[in-house]
Amino acid sequence: METIYEKYMALPIDKGLLCLEYGDIAEPYFCYPVNAKPIGFEGCILYCFLPEYGEMVFACNPE
């Protein structure tokens, strides 16, 4: 079953309009969940999924 996020990622549109930089967690901050699946970053703010919460999006801000 395809999630809404996977459907969005498959669309042929400029995803840069959301201003999110895609990447993995290279240097985790104290507030980043250990099992986070990154969607993208806006500066140091991480937007992610947590497997136990399905399609709910979390934002982690270390400031």
Backbone as JSON, one array per atom type, in Angstrom:
{
  "sequence": "METIYEKYMALPIDKGLLCLEYGDIAEPYFCYPVNAKPIGFEGCILYCFLPEYGEMVFACNPE",
  "N": [[0.84, -1.18, 0.0], [0.61, 2.14, -0.9], [1.82, 5.09, 0.56], [0.64, 8.44, 1.34], [2.77, 10.21, 1.3], [4.63, 8.82, -0.31], [3.22, 8.84, -2.71], [3.23, 11.59, -3.2], [6.01, 12.01, -3.51], [6.39, 10.68, -5.9], [5.24, 12.34, -7.77], [5.66, 14.45, -10.65], [6.78, 17.11, -9.94], [8.31, 20.22, -8.86], [9.9, 19.75, -6.02], [11.37, 21.36, -4.46], [10.06, 23.64, -3.79], [8.97, 23.43, -1.3], [11.04, 24.03, 0.32], [12.63, 22.19, 1.66], [15.52, 20.41, 2.44], [16.66, 17.37, 1.34], [18.08, 14.65, 3.1], [20.2, 12.44, 5.02], [20.46, 11.76, 8.55], [23.27, 13.0, 9.59], [24.82, 14.15, 11.68], [23.41, 13.79, 14.54], [21.18, 15.75, 16.55], [20.4, 16.29, 20.04], [17.62, 16.12, 20.28], [16.64, 14.68, 18.15], [14.77, 11.91, 17.21], [15.73, 8.5, 17.71], [14.9, 6.47, 15.92], [14.04, 7.85, 13.68], [12.75, 8.54, 10.41], [13.96, 10.43, 8.03], [12.36, 13.15, 6.33], [13.05, 15.62, 5.4], [15.13, 18.58, 5.8], [15.03, 21.81, 7.26], [17.12, 24.11, 7.59], [18.35, 23.47, 10.72], [16.17, 22.12, 11.58], [14.47, 19.13, 11.72], [12.29, 17.24, 9.75], [10.31, 14.46, 10.0], [9.31, 10.96, 9.85], [8.03, 8.69, 12.26], [8.23, 5.3, 12.75], [6.35, 3.94, 14.44], [4.16, 5.62, 14.46], [2.92, 5.78, 12.01], [1.8, 7.66, 9.23], [2.07, 10.16, 10.36], [3.63, 13.31, 10.66], [6.57, 14.55, 12.15], [8.25, 17.3, 13.68], [11.42, 18.3, 14.6], [13.12, 20.48, 16.55], [16.14, 21.71, 17.48], [16.72, 24.11, 18.74]],
  "CA": [[0.0, 0.0, 0.0], [1.41, 3.35, -1.06], [1.43, 6.17, 1.48], [0.45, 9.76, 0.73], [4.11, 10.76, 1.07], [5.2, 8.14, -1.48], [2.51, 9.37, -3.88], [3.76, 12.94, -3.41], [7.38, 11.91, -4.02], [6.33, 10.19, -7.27], [4.72, 13.37, -8.65], [6.69, 15.16, -11.41], [6.75, 18.53, -9.62], [9.5, 20.73, -8.18], [9.71, 19.59, -4.58], [12.15, 22.4, -3.81], [9.17, 24.71, -3.36], [8.73, 23.26, 0.13], [12.26, 24.5, 0.99], [13.21, 21.13, 2.48], [16.68, 19.74, 1.89], [16.62, 15.96, 1.7], [19.35, 14.11, 3.56], [20.18, 11.55, 6.18], [20.92, 12.39, 9.79], [24.71, 12.78, 9.68], [25.2, 14.49, 13.05], [22.12, 13.97, 15.23], [21.05, 16.6, 17.73], [19.84, 15.58, 21.19], [16.17, 15.97, 20.2], [16.25, 13.85, 17.01], [14.44, 10.54, 17.62], [16.69, 7.49, 17.23], [14.36, 5.7, 14.8], [13.41, 8.78, 12.74], [12.96, 8.39, 8.97], [13.93, 11.83, 7.58], [11.68, 13.64, 5.13], [13.9, 16.71, 4.95], [15.62, 19.53, 6.79], [14.93, 23.25, 7.02], [18.17, 24.5, 8.53], [18.61, 22.35, 11.64], [14.89, 21.49, 11.92], [14.25, 17.85, 11.05], [10.93, 16.76, 9.54], [10.51, 13.02, 9.89], [8.29, 9.99, 10.25], [8.41, 7.69, 13.26], [7.52, 4.09, 12.31], [5.22, 3.55, 15.3], [3.06, 6.58, 14.3], [2.39, 5.76, 10.64], [2.07, 8.79, 8.33], [2.14, 11.43, 11.09], [4.91, 13.99, 10.48], [7.11, 15.2, 13.34], [9.28, 18.31, 13.49], [12.32, 18.33, 15.75], [13.88, 21.73, 16.51], [17.09, 21.69, 18.59], [16.98, 25.43, 19.31]],
  "C": [[0.88, 1.25, 0.0], [0.9, 4.44, -0.13], [1.25, 7.47, 0.7], [1.8, 10.38, 0.4], [4.76, 10.12, -0.15], [4.52, 8.61, -2.76], [3.02, 10.77, -4.22], [5.15, 12.88, -4.03], [7.4, 11.44, -5.48], [5.82, 11.24, -8.26], [5.85, 14.11, -9.37], [6.62, 16.68, -11.18], [8.04, 18.92, -8.9], [9.26, 20.68, -6.67], [10.53, 20.6, -3.79], [11.3, 23.56, -3.32], [8.84, 24.61, -1.88], [9.92, 23.73, 0.97], [12.82, 23.46, 1.96], [14.4, 20.52, 1.75], [16.62, 18.29, 2.31], [18.01, 15.53, 2.14], [19.15, 13.17, 4.72], [20.69, 12.31, 7.39], [22.4, 12.06, 9.97], [25.2, 13.02, 11.11], [23.92, 14.77, 13.83], [22.21, 14.94, 16.41], [20.37, 15.79, 18.83], [18.34, 15.3, 21.04], [15.72, 15.12, 19.01], [15.94, 12.44, 17.5], [15.4, 9.53, 16.97], [16.18, 6.78, 15.99], [13.68, 6.57, 13.75], [13.76, 8.43, 11.29], [12.83, 9.79, 8.37], [13.12, 12.05, 6.31], [12.55, 14.74, 4.53], [14.26, 17.62, 6.1], [15.33, 20.94, 6.32], [15.88, 23.86, 8.03], [18.48, 23.31, 9.41], [17.32, 21.64, 12.06], [14.7, 20.24, 11.06], [12.76, 17.56, 10.95], [11.05, 15.28, 9.24], [9.24, 12.24, 10.2], [8.88, 9.16, 11.37], [7.58, 6.45, 12.96], [6.28, 3.75, 13.15], [4.01, 4.49, 15.18], [2.54, 6.68, 12.87], [2.8, 6.97, 9.82], [2.12, 10.14, 9.04], [3.56, 12.02, 10.94], [5.3, 14.7, 11.77], [8.16, 16.21, 12.93], [10.11, 18.38, 14.76], [13.22, 19.55, 15.61], [14.83, 21.77, 17.71], [17.34, 23.06, 19.24], [16.11, 25.75, 20.49]]
}
